[in-house]
Amino acid sequence: MTKADQIRSLAAEGMSVSDIAARVGIRYQHAYNVLKRSGTVAAPRPAKAPIASKPSLEVQRLLDAGFHRASEWSLDDAGLLVLTEALPKGVGVYAFARDGIVLYVGVATMGLAKRIYFYAKPGVSQRTSLRLNDTIRRELQAAARIEVLIAQPDDMEWNGLPVHGAAGLELGLIKAYALPWNMRSAG
């Protein structure tokens, strides 16, 4: 049995792409490409249970802190990710949420519109964008609603030194809350 056959077989059994890659001992991208070329859809990776020491982050908490609902993910007729509303070009922090719970936060130092674009059209070497593109598409295929929330905090100073407001906010949220789609949130 070839590796491609193994990948397709494990996907048929309901394994996620990342679990298939780990089981077969290959890179995620290899497994993803085999499944994409064959038209096979692997099972979505189950969301990790929140770490006991970290609470889930509710959308309302972000809204109360100054985030706002900016858009939603949807699928076009070709099954590709698109946003329902355009995002601002400025630097900021973004969050993806489902059913009132934040699943992922990120920082857009190159600008929100440009960063979020790469989730819809990831490059071959953009592992996080590829992983989340796959995850978001699967959620939408299962009739989930994925909201995009944003905030654009000001930069500040600490003892005369510059502090990047967006980067600091993103790191603080990842450290404080259980965010199942953030790999760094688990650590």
Secondary structure, DSSP 4 states (H G I P E B T S, - for coil): --HHHHHHHHHHTT--HHHHHHHHTS-HHHHHHHHHHHT--PPPPPPPPPPTTSPBPBHHHHHHHT-EEEEEEEE-TTS-EEESSPPPSS-EEEEEEETTEEEEEEEETT-HHHHHHHHHS--TT-HHHHHHHHHHHHHHHTT--EEEEEE-PPPEEETTEEE-HHHHHHHHHHHHSB-TT-TGGG-
